[in-house]
Amino acid sequence: MERNNLLTIKKGECGIKMRNRIVTLILAILFLGIPIFSLIPPVHATTGWGSPTNITNDPNHNDMQSVITQDPIHAKAWHVAWVKEMKPSDLTSWDIFYTNSTGIKVQITNDSNYDWNPMIDMDSKGVVHIVWVRESISDGSQSDIFYANSTNWRKIIDVSRQEKGIQNWQPTLAVDKETGVPHIAWVTIASPTAGIGDIWYRRGVWAPIEQVTYTQGDSREPSIALDSKKNVHVVWAEKGYKTGGTYAIRYTNSTIWPATDTTNYVNVSRFIRQINNRRPDIVIDALNRSHVTYYQDLSNAQVCYTFSPFAANTWFLNPSVVSTTTDKNKYPSIKVSKNANPIIIYQGLKDNFNEIYSIDYNGTWVPTDISNNPYEDSLEWSSIGALDIDVNDALYATYYTDIQSAAGGPSDWEVFVVTGSVGGAGIPGFEFVYLSIIALIAAIIWYHFKRKSTEWPFK
């Protein structure tokens, strides 16, 4: 009898040990799967869009260069800045305007200078921040970056290098949502005749100006973003870094610069000799992973996408080509949803019509025409879009186009806004997998305690 009981106990112990080994194996497989899930862009249902709305509707003035942001706290509240040409075909009378989803409109600049290229962002206190380029009409050799916010639109501050003969262009803006501090980067061309630009940066409007790049060739078109640790991330197009005289997309962050030795900066673009990579845009997701889009200036230009999967200075070596449906695809803008799904809009030229396309990852990259532009207009710099996304994954895009010239009349550039929403989640992102594993561990521990097992389940 004792022998039988002993055998029964032995078999029970073997069963427990086998069960524990199986559980341990399952957990090990799940934990090893975390990096794999973090490398896979999440799949979700196709993004849906509504009909565009003309928000300027001013046939007497041209409205263009629109940019958009949304309220980081409240849903369904968008904010747009743009350029209005106050006198037709007169570059001396361009001014910056602002509006929002309530319909209020504000003229921010009203002077004899040439104000253009606005960028916009908003903090969690409801303050709207705008930067732009001001070019002196009296001295066209000098341009500076100016800043204002909605606490007092009339308090306009020059935040760039205020030196005669210096050109400061292409500002980019990211506002710390919690503190309201603006982070601004731009291009400075110290010698306009040489045409060599470098990227400069300023935290706030009074902090010292920092030089980010020390380019032998030329650096242009920066885009800036902040992560949850307050680190600043910048991408730009750079000519001369092992590119055979063409532009590559480069990346750095504030943990690396300032440094005169920029060899640690990362080339994140697809390298094809004699092919330029231009107009990058960067966004950081909730896990501090960087997502970047840009276009490759082939004869049939294509939009590309890459990302850094481990919230570190590590990037995919072969970015994806995500646009394949139109003749020329340029000027992308990127945001990510709460589940880190990348959504990109870009300009696509098809049959002599500039359209704004939205594209997102649904197993494959699926494009959607969100502008349905009936206005025949093949100007490369027209119909350029900008994108943002709110706390409920609602999407907001703006673009501008000429609605009259194709009909034979004078130009009438108008700004449009179109809203959409991200589709439901499919394959879960990294954070969902991680939380599921924690829940599984808790359930196993609870199960063993319930059975009054005194043996640790992972022994």
C-alpha positions as MATLAB code, in Angstrom:
seq = 'MERNNLLTIKKGECGIKMRNRIVTLILAILFLGIPIFSLIPPVHATTGWGSPTNITNDPNHNDMQSVITQDPIHAKAWHVAWVKEMKPSDLTSWDIFYTNSTGIKVQITNDSNYDWNPMIDMDSKGVVHIVWVRESISDGSQSDIFYANSTNWRKIIDVSRQEKGIQNWQPTLAVDKETGVPHIAWVTIASPTAGIGDIWYRRGVWAPIEQVTYTQGDSREPSIALDSKKNVHVVWAEKGYKTGGTYAIRYTNSTIWPATDTTNYVNVSRFIRQINNRRPDIVIDALNRSHVTYYQDLSNAQVCYTFSPFAANTWFLNPSVVSTTTDKNKYPSIKVSKNANPIIIYQGLKDNFNEIYSIDYNGTWVPTDISNNPYEDSLEWSSIGALDIDVNDALYATYYTDIQSAAGGPSDWEVFVVTGSVGGAGIPGFEFVYLSIIALIAAIIWYHFKRKSTEWPFK';
ca = [
       0.000    0.000    0.000;
       2.782    2.430    0.935;
       4.550    1.530   -2.282;
       1.420    2.259   -4.304;
       0.948    5.556   -2.510;
       4.585    6.413   -3.140;
       4.171    5.613   -6.838;
       1.054    7.760   -6.955;
       2.911   10.638   -5.320;
       5.837   10.200   -7.686;
       3.506   10.240  -10.698;
       1.790   13.343   -9.310;
       5.124   15.086   -8.857;
       6.169   14.142  -12.392;
       2.870   15.489  -13.687;
       3.355   18.769  -11.833;
       6.927   19.081  -13.074;
       5.831   18.348  -16.661;
       3.045   20.895  -16.402;
       5.436   23.479  -14.982;
       7.914   22.838  -17.790;
       5.177   23.310  -20.392;
       4.056   26.541  -18.751;
       7.655   27.772  -18.600;
       8.155   26.902  -22.278;
       5.011   28.766  -23.276;
       6.095   31.847  -21.306;
       9.577   31.712  -22.811;
       8.114   31.598  -26.324;
       5.851   34.555  -25.557;
       8.684   36.642  -24.095;
      10.934   35.832  -27.054;
       8.093   36.914  -29.300;
       8.013   40.446  -27.864;
      10.843   41.779  -30.083;
       9.239   40.127  -33.106;
       5.879   41.795  -32.460;
       7.627   45.146  -31.963;
       9.183   44.817  -35.426;
       5.877   44.266  -37.216;
       3.803   47.328  -38.120;
       0.361   46.774  -36.600;
      -2.425   45.854  -38.986;
      -5.765   47.621  -38.780;
      -8.860   48.210  -40.838;
      -8.619   50.717  -43.673;
      -8.798   54.359  -42.631;
     -11.985   56.182  -43.648;
     -12.269   59.815  -44.766;
     -15.101   62.329  -45.209;
     -15.543   65.041  -47.829;
     -13.168   68.059  -48.008;
     -14.401   71.439  -46.751;
     -13.193   74.771  -48.134;
     -12.309   76.727  -44.960;
     -11.005   79.926  -46.601;
     -13.570   80.460  -49.386;
     -12.041   83.768  -50.444;
     -12.150   84.260  -54.249;
     -10.421   87.649  -53.945;
      -7.200   86.317  -52.380;
      -5.017   83.276  -52.815;
      -4.727   81.056  -49.719;
      -1.989   78.422  -49.522;
       0.726   76.651  -47.498;
      -1.754   75.339  -44.919;
      -0.682   73.305  -41.864;
      -2.860   71.669  -39.215;
      -2.777   70.553  -35.586;
      -5.371   69.294  -33.127;
      -6.191   69.753  -29.461;
      -4.186   67.139  -27.483;
      -6.896   66.981  -24.796;
     -10.211   67.567  -26.540;
     -11.341   65.582  -29.556;
     -12.767   67.028  -32.782;
     -10.977   70.362  -32.441;
      -8.570   71.262  -35.258;
      -6.429   74.373  -35.790;
      -5.003   75.592  -39.119;
      -2.440   78.212  -40.111;
      -1.862   79.307  -43.692;
      -0.529   82.062  -45.963;
      -2.845   84.603  -47.605;
      -1.679   86.586  -50.611;
      -3.100   90.011  -49.780;
      -2.531   91.438  -53.274;
      -2.708   89.163  -56.339;
       0.736   88.191  -57.663;
       2.418   90.526  -55.176;
       5.023   88.706  -53.063;
       5.426   91.744  -50.816;
       2.052   91.195  -49.210;
       1.898   87.630  -47.915;
       0.611   87.303  -44.354;
       0.021   84.489  -41.837;
      -3.559   83.654  -40.875;
      -5.058   81.271  -38.327;
      -8.437   79.571  -37.902;
      -9.934   76.649  -35.996;
     -12.937   74.332  -36.026;
     -15.092   76.949  -34.259;
     -14.722   79.286  -37.256;
     -12.715   82.058  -35.599;
     -10.129   83.683  -37.923;
      -7.097   85.748  -36.910;
      -4.621   87.675  -39.057;
      -1.327   87.171  -37.244;
       0.967   89.313  -39.400;
       0.148   92.599  -41.088;
       3.259   94.299  -42.350;
       5.261   95.050  -45.465;
       7.312   91.866  -45.242;
       6.956   88.535  -46.986;
       5.651   86.036  -44.362;
       5.401   82.384  -45.439;
       6.047   78.698  -44.629;
       4.094   78.462  -41.316;
       4.213   75.469  -38.934;
       1.725   74.908  -36.113;
       1.399   72.894  -32.878;
      -0.616   73.030  -29.647;
      -0.035   72.239  -25.972;
      -2.354   70.637  -23.404;
      -3.249   74.052  -21.936;
      -4.932   75.036  -25.188;
      -2.206   77.404  -26.385;
      -1.594   77.380  -30.155;
       2.010   77.948  -31.303;
       3.051   79.043  -34.812;
       6.437   79.649  -36.449;
       7.082   80.979  -39.948;
       9.635   82.590  -42.254;
       9.770   86.363  -42.593;
      11.728   87.678  -45.534;
      12.614   91.329  -45.513;
      11.315   93.061  -48.622;
      13.726   95.950  -48.149;
      16.613   93.487  -48.032;
      15.743   90.209  -49.759;
      19.087   88.714  -48.785;
      17.919   88.238  -45.175;
      15.174   86.032  -43.779;
      14.450   84.989  -40.194;
      12.260   82.560  -38.247;
       9.495   84.199  -36.239;
       7.287   82.785  -33.479;
       3.966   83.710  -31.860;
       1.312   81.954  -29.765;
      -2.358   82.423  -28.974;
      -1.807   83.972  -25.530;
      -0.902   87.142  -27.449;
      -0.732   86.906  -31.250;
       0.776   90.393  -31.432;
       3.860   89.399  -29.438;
       6.016   88.215  -32.345;
       9.569   87.046  -31.592;
      12.535   86.447  -33.917;
      14.021   83.118  -32.753;
      16.726   82.592  -35.415;
      20.171   84.009  -36.162;
      19.622   87.720  -36.639;
      22.556   88.484  -38.908;
      22.513   90.567  -42.054;
      22.839   88.459  -45.179;
      21.877   85.223  -43.363;
      18.942   83.237  -44.711;
      16.914   81.178  -42.222;
      14.357   78.927  -43.881;
      12.185   75.834  -43.514;
      11.193   75.979  -39.829;
       9.827   72.923  -38.037;
       8.032   72.952  -34.679;
       7.283   70.507  -31.849;
       5.681   71.772  -28.624;
       6.057   70.024  -25.272;
       2.412   69.244  -24.495;
       2.921   69.448  -20.717;
       5.114   72.526  -20.349;
       4.148   74.432  -23.490;
       7.810   74.956  -24.429;
       8.276   75.204  -28.222;
      11.167   73.314  -29.819;
      12.130   74.847  -33.144;
      14.576   73.731  -35.834;
      15.359   75.394  -39.147;
      17.879   75.726  -41.965;
      20.486   78.482  -41.890;
      22.294   79.349  -45.117;
      25.207   81.456  -44.003;
      26.420   82.026  -47.553;
      23.500   82.245  -49.981;
      25.847   82.340  -52.954;
      27.374   78.996  -51.915;
      23.942   77.562  -51.094;
      25.188   75.418  -48.191;
      22.704   74.981  -45.370;
      22.951   73.590  -41.841;
      20.300   72.647  -39.297;
      19.985   74.823  -36.183;
      17.794   74.345  -33.120;
      16.372   76.362  -30.227;
      14.515   75.213  -27.119;
      11.972   77.904  -26.343;
      12.445   81.454  -27.525;
      15.208   82.570  -25.148;
      17.518   79.539  -24.820;
      20.841   79.556  -26.707;
      20.759   78.528  -30.366;
      22.450   75.184  -31.077;
      23.977   73.964  -34.319;
      22.841   70.418  -35.129;
      24.690   69.685  -38.388;
      28.127   70.591  -39.708;
      27.572   69.753  -43.345;
      30.259   69.575  -45.992;
      27.586   69.546  -48.669;
      24.126   70.846  -47.794;
      21.397   70.131  -45.187;
      17.761   71.051  -45.783;
      14.138   70.287  -44.880;
      14.286   69.365  -41.168;
      11.440   67.759  -39.242;
      11.381   67.630  -35.439;
       9.552   65.545  -32.797;
       9.616   65.008  -29.011;
       9.399   61.752  -27.072;
       7.965   61.190  -23.580;
      11.426   61.613  -22.034;
      11.727   65.119  -23.511;
      14.383   64.018  -26.002;
      14.335   65.898  -29.320;
      14.500   63.903  -32.573;
      15.383   65.476  -35.924;
      15.505   64.184  -39.499;
      16.618   66.141  -42.552;
      17.824   65.803  -46.148;
      21.607   66.005  -46.432;
      23.838   66.099  -49.500;
      27.411   64.959  -49.265;
      27.382   62.197  -46.629;
      28.581   59.171  -48.633;
      25.840   59.831  -51.162;
      27.691   60.589  -54.348;
      26.425   64.171  -54.378;
      22.761   63.286  -53.802;
      20.518   63.885  -50.783;
      20.050   61.216  -48.113;
      17.715   61.307  -45.105;
      19.687   61.626  -41.890;
      18.644   61.301  -38.234;
      19.911   62.443  -34.843;
      18.543   63.272  -31.392;
      19.414   65.550  -28.507;
      21.309   62.801  -26.649;
      23.909   62.939  -29.452;
      24.249   66.574  -30.486;
      25.830   69.060  -30.309;
      28.859   67.384  -31.853;
      31.136   68.587  -34.612;
      31.785   64.912  -35.426;
      28.465   63.860  -36.949;
      29.527   60.386  -38.112;
      27.257   58.929  -35.408;
      24.256   60.451  -37.137;
      22.234   57.784  -38.942;
      21.358   57.487  -42.629;
      17.769   56.151  -42.619;
      16.917   56.363  -46.335;
      17.150   53.935  -49.228;
      20.441   54.570  -51.024;
      20.379   54.591  -54.808;
      23.236   56.518  -56.355;
      22.213   59.753  -58.058;
      18.687   59.525  -56.585;
      17.663   62.249  -54.114;
      15.708   61.562  -50.924;
      13.745   64.641  -49.844;
      11.168   66.194  -47.502;
      11.314   63.849  -44.476;
       8.754   63.905  -41.687;
       9.113   62.248  -38.258;
       6.714   61.249  -35.477;
       7.283   59.425  -32.162;
       4.789   56.843  -30.879;
       3.758   56.057  -27.280;
       6.673   53.623  -26.900;
       9.170   56.288  -28.041;
       9.766   54.572  -31.382;
      10.560   56.872  -34.312;
       8.575   56.668  -37.575;
       9.874   58.484  -40.659;
       8.523   59.092  -44.139;
      10.121   60.879  -47.106;
      10.010   60.742  -50.894;
      12.564   59.384  -53.310;
      12.915   61.700  -56.288;
      12.958   59.195  -59.131;
      11.437   59.929  -62.532;
       8.380   58.334  -60.943;
       8.831   59.675  -57.412;
       7.783   57.372  -54.574;
       7.023   57.835  -50.879;
       9.070   55.681  -48.464;
       8.623   54.706  -44.813;
      10.948   53.372  -42.121;
      11.002   53.207  -38.334;
      13.209   52.493  -35.325;
      11.629   49.473  -33.605;
      13.402   49.526  -30.244;
      13.078   53.176  -29.137;
      16.782   53.577  -29.813;
      19.163   54.691  -32.529;
      18.556   51.512  -34.557;
      16.719   51.585  -37.879;
      15.523   49.216  -40.570;
      18.168   49.084  -43.267;
      15.673   48.736  -46.122;
      12.804   51.246  -45.871;
       9.531   50.345  -47.570;
       8.207   52.010  -50.715;
       4.593   52.682  -49.766;
       3.197   54.583  -52.771;
       2.758   52.805  -56.086;
      -0.449   54.103  -57.635;
       0.309   57.471  -59.248;
       2.844   59.070  -61.562;
       4.641   61.199  -58.974;
       4.313   60.910  -55.196;
       5.848   63.627  -53.025;
       5.630   65.743  -49.848;
       4.511   63.145  -47.271;
       3.247   63.908  -43.749;
       3.055   61.198  -41.056;
       1.271   60.545  -37.750;
       0.662   57.418  -35.662;
      -2.465   56.137  -33.934;
      -2.732   55.041  -30.300;
      -1.744   51.519  -31.407;
       1.302   52.887  -33.267;
      -0.284   52.435  -36.700;
       1.485   54.789  -39.161;
      -0.786   56.938  -41.349;
       0.757   58.964  -44.175;
      -0.725   61.507  -46.560;
       1.118   62.676  -49.664;
       0.692   64.477  -52.960;
       0.165   62.237  -55.983;
       0.091   63.455  -59.571;
      -2.202   61.378  -61.778;
      -3.505   62.318  -65.231;
      -2.414   65.929  -64.674;
      -4.442   66.188  -61.445;
      -2.756   66.687  -58.098;
      -4.491   64.524  -55.497;
      -3.909   64.067  -51.773;
      -3.648   60.400  -50.861;
      -3.865   58.768  -47.444;
      -2.043   55.510  -46.940;
      -1.856   53.156  -43.966;
      -0.775   49.600  -43.237;
      -3.451   46.927  -43.574;
      -1.277   43.920  -44.352;
      -0.249   45.947  -47.403;
      -0.034   49.713  -47.815;
      -3.502   50.774  -48.966;
      -3.888   54.230  -50.614;
      -7.075   56.327  -50.492;
      -7.738   59.526  -52.461;
      -8.949   61.977  -49.797;
      -9.116   65.144  -51.916;
     -10.959   63.950  -55.038;
      -9.526   67.057  -56.641;
     -11.548   68.018  -59.759;
      -9.156   70.872  -60.541;
      -6.580   70.113  -63.206;
      -3.362   71.421  -61.767;
       0.035   69.827  -62.283;
       2.140   72.443  -60.479;
       4.517   70.457  -58.297;
       4.255   72.741  -55.278;
       0.451   72.819  -55.265;
      -1.902   70.631  -53.259;
       0.575   69.801  -50.514;
      -1.055   68.256  -47.459;
      -0.475   68.186  -43.704;
      -1.848   65.673  -41.192;
      -2.636   65.305  -37.479;
      -4.502   62.843  -35.253;
      -6.379   63.394  -31.979;
      -6.801   61.493  -28.704;
      -9.612   59.366  -30.163;
      -7.712   58.469  -33.347;
      -9.712   60.936  -35.424;
      -7.694   62.225  -38.381;
      -7.425   65.802  -39.649;
      -5.776   66.761  -42.933;
      -5.408   70.045  -44.769;
      -4.279   70.874  -48.282;
      -4.558   73.765  -50.741;
      -5.286   73.887  -54.438;
      -6.232   76.272  -57.255;
      -9.948   75.860  -57.949;
     -10.221   78.278  -60.907;
      -7.232   78.298  -63.256;
      -8.189   75.028  -64.963;
     -11.498   76.624  -65.962;
      -9.629   79.460  -67.655;
     -10.198   82.041  -64.940;
      -7.711   83.768  -62.629;
      -6.068   81.742  -59.890;
      -8.127   81.132  -56.768;
      -6.131   79.128  -54.266;
      -8.198   77.825  -51.369;
      -7.439   75.812  -48.206;
      -9.374   72.635  -47.482;
      -9.803   70.475  -44.380;
     -10.892   66.843  -44.455;
     -11.501   64.591  -41.451;
     -11.265   60.827  -41.069;
     -10.802   58.045  -38.559;
      -8.417   55.163  -38.047;
      -9.916   51.713  -38.582;
     -10.255   49.177  -35.758;
      -7.177   47.394  -34.509;
      -6.233   43.985  -35.876;
      -2.905   42.418  -34.960;
      -2.085   43.985  -31.567;
       0.887   46.206  -31.028;
       3.785   45.581  -28.679;
       2.112   47.085  -25.637;
      -0.961   44.844  -25.948;
       1.221   41.727  -26.177;
       3.212   42.788  -23.133;
       0.108   43.411  -21.032;
      -1.331   40.068  -22.142;
       1.788   38.277  -20.920;
       1.587   39.992  -17.533;
      -2.070   38.951  -17.243;
      -1.133   35.351  -18.148;
       1.550   35.214  -15.453;
      -0.877   36.557  -12.858;
      -3.482   33.952  -13.843;
      -0.983   31.087  -13.515;
       0.165   32.231  -10.066;
      -3.464   32.608   -8.941;
      -4.299   29.125  -10.250;
      -1.492   27.471   -8.276;
      -2.334   29.308   -5.082;
      -5.976   28.338   -5.482;
      -4.979   24.664   -5.707;
      -2.870   25.215   -2.575;
       0.229   24.155   -4.410;
       3.292   24.877   -2.297;
       5.658   24.491   -5.240;
       6.598   27.575   -7.233;
       5.054   27.026  -10.662;
       8.207   27.922  -12.639;
      10.605   25.691  -10.757;
];
